[in-house]
Amino acid sequence: MLIREWTDGTDIDQVLLVRRIERRERRDGLPYLRLSLGDRTGAVRAMLWDDIEAYSEYLHEGSPVHVSGRYAVHPSYGPEIKLGELTEPAPGSFSEADLRETAIRPPDQMESDLRSLLATVHNEHLRALLEQVFDPDCELWARYRAAPAAKYYHQAYPHGLLEHCLGVAQAVSATAATFPGIDREVAVTGALLHDIGKLDAYEGDQDAVDLSDSGRLHGEIALGYYRVRRMIEEIDGFPTQLAWAVLHIILSHHGTLENGSPVVPCTREATLVHMIDNLGGRLGSFDRLQRDLAPGREWSDFDRAIGGAAYFAAADAAVAQDGPLTLPGAAAA
């Protein structure tokens, strides 16, 4: 059974992925482990109270583990697995595809779409900059293609960075024609590069992503600005104003000082990328919440990324019905 199919009292006897391990201390000073165990549809908390060193050989972040126990929903603390036993999974006893989240679109299709979009950028300096990242044979492209877009909130899975940045760039390209005065090629370039600092800000494999020392000390915006500025400086004759335009998009894409941008968007292109980036991240959170939603439920739990619960109407409820609209509390005609 997938996690989203569990109900209160479900007995668990299956392989799950260890998403996170936190070592903590009880009031008596003895250590315990707070675990996050998951599959491709979500994750659940579990506490390992005793003999924690006995599990050190096979209990690692990003590794599968066979779990027996019971799923319970506490009225105050929420969902939790009451552990019975944790053991090393037997070979062939689980499917990797059931454990790991994946991008909605196949990576090869996203790469093809990316190549088509890159072909629409004709400015020679912007093309030279983009080739340093997206040349099929360069090491940076391999990292960009495989990286997640975040640690938790949206597209936090392999190829998530490509999925997110490509989606933002495609929307920016389409929207640029709607509003006068926007340099579409600058905006598309900034959209494709706006999150490149995450390649340095995060570390770990696909199932145990965490902030790197550089990410903690400098942040992904500063790291992205530094990387792109160095690439620009290697291109002979790159126009100063063009460099400013691209770098400003990277520096301002979070939109406000409170959200981590050192400057706010001051150009049409930067404003467009910020707005579409924010929209993409917000809608990506809805995708994540819908994947975690238990069968039969229409409302998610409170989610910090969207500032509330998300509503997903049942498919049959979304079909238009015959007859007049009836609002709750409305008097009958």
N, C-alpha and C positions, 0 to 999 in steps of 0.2 A: 504494500500500500504506500502511496505517496503521502507525504506529511499533510498536505491540504485535505486529504480524505479522512484523516483521523478525527475521532470525536472523543469527548471526555470518557475515560475508562477503557479506551482501546488498548489491548495487549500488544506490545511491540516485540518482534523477534525478526530482525532484519539488519541489513548493512546500511549505515549512514556515513556521511562524510563529516570529519572533524573540522568545523569551520574555525573555531577559536578555542584556545585554552588560556584561562586566567588562573594563576596560582594565588590563593588568598590564605588568610589565617583566621581560625575560629577564635572565639573569646578565650579559650584555654591555651591559645598559642600554637596549636597543632595546625598543620597545613591542610587545605582541601583544594579541589579544582572545580572551577565553574566552567562548564563546557557549552559550546554552541554546536549542536549536531544537526545536520541538514541534508536535504536532497535538492533536486532541481526546482522544487516548488516552495521551499522555505527552510526555516531553521527553528529549532526549539532548544530552550535552556535545559541543562541537566547538571546536577551536583554530584561529584565524586568525593565522598567524605573520608574513606578509610583506605589504607595501604596504597596510597597514590603512586609510590615509587615502583610498585609491582607492575604498573602499566606503562612504564617509561619506554619499554622496548618497541612498542607498536602504536602508542597513543601520541600522534603528532598532528599538528595543524596541516590540513591539506591531505590527510590520509584517511582511508576508509576504516571503519571499525564495526564489528558485529555487536548490536545492541539488543539486550532483552530487558524488559521492564514494562511500565504502564504509563500511558499518556494521560495526564490530568490537567484540568483547567482550574487553577486556584482563583477564588473570587477576588483576591487582592493582588496576587502576584502574577496571574496570567498562566499561560501554557507552560508545562514542564514535563520532562520525562522522569518518572521515579525509577531510578536505575536498579536493575536486578544484577546484571552481569555485563561486562565488556570483554570481548575476546577478539583475537586477531581473525579477520575474515578468511574463510577458505577460498582458495583459487576457484574462479568460475561461479561463485555464489552470489554475484551481483553484476549489474550492468553499469558501466561508467556513465552512460547516457542518462541514467535515472538519477545520478548523484550531482551532476554538474550543470549549472545554468549555461545557456548558450545564447549567442546573438540571434535575433529574430530572422535576419537575412543571412544566407550562406556567405562566408567570407569571400569566396571566389566571385560571387555576384557583386558584392560591395566593391571589390577591387576593380572589376570591370566598369562599374558606375563611376568610380573615382577617376579611372583613366579617361573616361569620356568627358568628365568635368574638367580635368586638367587640360584637355585639348582645346577648351574654350578660352584659356588664358593666353593671350598673345603678346603681352608686354614682355620683352626679352629679359628684363631684370627680374621680374616676378617669376618667370619660367625658370630662370637660373636658380633662384632661391628655392622654388618648389622641387626642382630636380635633386637638390641636396638631401631632401627628406624622402621623396617618393620614387627615386630611381629604383627599379625592381631589383637591382643587384646590390644595393647598399645595405649595410647592417642596420642603419637607423630605420629604414622602411620595415625591415623584419620585426623590429621591436614595436614600432607604431602599429603595425598590422595585428600583432598578437595581444597588445596591452589592454587591460580593463580601463574603463573611463572613470572609475571611482572605487572607493573602498566599500561603501555601503549602498548609497541611495539610488543611483541610476546607472544602468549598464555596467555593473560591477562584476563583469565576467570576461573571459577571453574574447578579443576582437571588439570589446565595448568602446574603446577609444576611437577606432575606425568607424564603428557604427554611429557614434555620437557626432564626431566632427564632420563626417560625410553628410549626415542628415542636416546638420546646421548649415553646411556650405551649400547643399542643394536648395534648401529653403531660402537662404540668402540670395542665391543666384536667381531664383524665380521671383523673389520679392523686389529685387533691385530695380526691375523694369517698371514697377508700379509707382515709384516715387522719383521725382526729378532730382538731379544733382548727385546721385550716388555713382561712384566709380565701382562698377560691378567686379572688376578684376581685383582691385584692392580688397574689397569686402570678401570675396571668395578666398583669396589668399589668407587673409586674417582669420577667416572661419576655419580653414583647414589647419592652421597653425596655433589657434588660440589656446589649446590645451596641451601643447607639446611639452610643457614643463612637467607634466605628470610622469613622463618617462624617467625623470630624475627624482621626482618627489615621492614615488612609490617603489617598493621593492618586494620581493617574494614571488612565489609561484601563483598560478591562477586561482588557487583556493585559500591562500593565506597571505593576502595583500596587506601591507602595512606601510606607514610612512617611513621613508629613509631618514638618515640623519640630516641630509641636505633638505629634504622636505620639511622636517621639523624646524630647522634653523632658518631657512630662507623662504619656503613656500613655493607652490607650483607656479605662481605668476612671475616671481622674480627669476626663477630657474628657466622658465620659458623665454622671457625677455632676453636673458643672458645668452641662451643658446642661439636664438634667432639673430640677435645682434652680431654675434661672432660669425654666423654664416653670411650675413649681409656684408660684413667687412672683408670677406674673402672674395667678393664679386667686384671686379674692376668696374669703376664708373657707376656704381649703384647710386641713383639720385638721392640726395639728402632728404628732400621732401617726401619722396616715396618711402624711404626707410622710416621716417617719422610716422607716416600714415599706417604702415603695417605694425610697427612696434607699439603704437598707441592702442591699436585694437587689442593686442595681447595684454597690455597693462591695465586696460579699463574694462575687460569683458565681464567682470563680476558686477559692474554697474555702480556700486557705491563704496565709499570708504569703509563703511560698517561691514560690508561683505568681503573685504580683503583687497579691493582694488586700490593701488596707490593714487590713482587719478580716476575721475569719472569720465564717461564718454563725452568727447568734445567735437567729434566729427560725425557726419551722417553715417559713414561706414562703420565706425565703432559702435554707434547707437544701434544700428541694425543688427550687428553681430551679437551684441549683448542681449537684445530683446529676443532674438531667435534662440540663442544659447539658453537663456532662462526658460523659454518655452519648451525647448527640447528636454532639458533636465527635469522640468515639472511633469511633462507627459511620460518621460521615462520612469518616473516614480509610480505613475498609474499602472504602467506595464508590470512593474515589480509587484505592486500590491495585488493586482489581478491574478498573477501567477500564484501568490500565496493564499488566495481566497479559498476557503473551504467550500465544497459543493453545497449548493442551496443558500449560501449567504450572499447578500447584496451589498453589505457595508463592510469595509475593512475596519481594523482597529485604528486608533489615532496614529497618525504618521507625522513625525516632526518635519519631514521634507516638504509636505504640502500644508502643514499647519492645521490638519484636521483629519477626519475620516473620509475615505473615497467611496462613492456610490457607483455600483455597477448593476444596472437594471437587467433583470432576467430577459433572455432573448425573446421569449413569448410575450413579455409585458411591453416590449418595445414596438410590437406590431400594432399598427393603427386598428382601432376597433370601430365598428359602425355605431352611429348614434352621437348625440351631442356630448361635448366636454362636460364632465362633472367634477367640481372642485370640492375638497373636504369641507364640510360645514355649510355647503350651499343648500338653500331651501329648494325643495322640489317644485317644479313649475306647475 
